[in-house]
Amino acid sequence: MRVLFIRHAKALSRQEWQDDDLLRPLSNEGIQKAKDLFAKLPKIYDIDIIISSKAIRAIQTAKILEENYPNIKYFETSRLNPGATIMDIEFLIEKFRGYSNIALIGHEPDFSLAISHLVGCDNLQLRVKKASVIELDGEEHFALAGIIYPKMLRKLH
């Protein structure tokens, strides 16, 4: 099983957005960068299902990713909302274990904490930048198999 942890793209800053944080959208820059980056992902990864936080910025990121994967399944859950616990993420991995390749769209620091736990190294210092892809492979135990930062994808033609 492959699990891709994808942090949402760049959103409006909290200073620019005075409403509920779950409603905070992507910035124009975030939308454009996500479109550019995610157009290249199908050359690298198969994805069977996208599972997104219910935060608008994560949903927008997931929908941009979905545009590049025809016929992909899509699911939203509050278990990936900001503040998601390791148990929430483990629950989702178990629930969707029937898929070979899943993409989780969510938030920091939730993802770096869960990734560290899943690879058995709770003190791992991992930087999950906006729109980054962190790949874990495994069944019962996971290995850190890849990290793609947006800067790396921008360099691909």
C-alpha positions in Angstrom: 0.0 0.0 0.0 1.2 3.5 -0.9 0.0 6.5 1.1 0.7 10.0 -0.2 0.5 12.8 2.3 -0.2 16.0 0.4 -0.3 19.2 2.3 -2.8 21.8 0.9 -1.4 24.5 -1.4 -0.8 28.0 -0.3 -3.9 29.7 1.2 -4.8 33.2 2.0 -3.0 34.3 5.2 -4.9 34.4 8.5 -4.4 38.2 8.4 -6.2 38.4 5.0 -9.0 36.1 6.2 -11.2 37.1 9.1 -13.9 34.3 8.8 -13.9 30.7 10.0 -10.5 29.1 9.4 -12.1 26.0 7.8 -13.5 28.4 5.1 -10.1 30.0 4.3 -9.4 29.4 0.6 -6.3 29.0 -1.5 -4.6 32.2 -2.7 -4.4 32.8 -6.5 -0.7 31.9 -6.2 -1.6 28.7 -4.4 -4.1 27.7 -7.1 -1.7 28.3 -9.9 1.2 26.5 -8.3 -1.0 23.5 -7.4 -2.2 23.3 -11.0 1.3 23.5 -12.3 2.7 20.9 -9.8 -0.1 18.4 -9.9 -0.2 18.2 -13.7 3.2 16.4 -13.3 2.2 14.0 -10.6 0.5 11.3 -12.8 4.0 10.8 -14.4 5.2 9.8 -10.9 2.3 8.3 -9.0 -0.8 6.2 -9.6 -3.6 7.3 -7.2 -6.8 5.3 -6.7 -8.6 7.6 -4.2 -8.2 11.1 -2.8 -9.2 11.7 0.8 -9.4 15.3 1.8 -9.9 17.4 4.9 -13.2 19.4 4.9 -11.3 22.7 5.1 -11.9 24.7 1.9 -8.2 25.1 1.1 -7.7 21.3 1.3 -10.8 20.6 -0.8 -9.6 23.1 -3.5 -6.2 21.4 -3.4 -7.8 18.0 -3.8 -10.0 19.1 -6.6 -7.0 20.4 -8.5 -5.2 17.1 -8.0 -8.4 15.2 -9.1 -8.4 17.1 -12.4 -5.2 15.1 -13.3 -6.6 11.7 -12.5 -9.6 10.7 -14.6 -12.2 8.4 -12.9 -10.5 8.7 -9.5 -12.5 8.2 -6.4 -12.9 11.2 -4.0 -13.9 11.4 -0.3 -14.0 14.2 2.3 -13.7 13.7 6.0 -13.4 15.9 9.1 -10.9 13.3 10.4 -8.3 15.2 8.3 -9.3 18.7 9.4 -6.7 20.9 11.2 -5.9 19.2 14.5 -6.3 15.6 13.1 -4.7 13.1 15.4 -2.5 10.1 14.6 -5.5 7.9 15.5 -7.6 9.7 12.9 -5.1 9.2 10.2 -4.5 5.5 11.2 -8.3 5.0 11.1 -8.4 6.4 7.5 -5.5 4.3 6.3 -7.2 1.2 7.7 -10.6 2.1 6.3 -9.2 2.6 2.8 -6.7 -0.3 3.0 -8.5 -1.9 0.0 -6.9 0.7 -2.3 -3.3 0.3 -3.4 -2.6 4.1 -3.7 -4.3 6.7 -1.5 -3.7 10.4 -1.3 -4.5 12.2 1.9 -4.9 16.0 1.6 -4.5 17.8 4.9 -2.6 20.1 7.2 0.5 20.7 9.3 1.7 19.8 11.9 -0.8 16.9 11.8 0.9 15.2 8.8 4.5 15.4 10.0 3.5 14.0 13.4 1.5 11.2 11.8 4.3 10.4 9.3 6.9 10.3 12.1 4.7 7.9 14.1 3.9 5.6 11.1 7.5 5.1 10.2 8.4 4.4 13.8 10.5 7.4 14.5 8.4 9.8 16.6 11.3 12.3 16.9 11.7 12.6 13.1 12.0 16.2 12.1 10.1 16.4 8.8 9.3 19.6 6.9 6.0 19.2 5.0 5.8 22.3 2.9 2.6 23.5 1.2 1.7 21.2 -1.7 4.5 18.8 -0.8 4.1 15.0 -1.4 5.4 12.6 1.2 5.2 8.9 0.2 5.0 6.1 2.6 5.0 2.4 1.5 4.0 -0.6 3.5 1.3 -2.8 5.0 1.6 -3.2 8.7 4.7 -1.0 9.0 5.5 1.9 6.8 8.7 3.2 5.3 9.4 6.7 4.1 9.7 6.1 0.4 9.8 9.6 -1.1 9.5 13.3 -0.6 8.7 15.7 -3.4 8.8 19.4 -2.6 7.1 21.8 -5.0 10.4 23.3 -6.0 11.5 19.9 -7.3 8.3 19.4 -9.4 8.6 22.9 -11.0 11.9 21.8 -12.5 10.4 18.9 -14.4 9.4 19.7 -18.0 
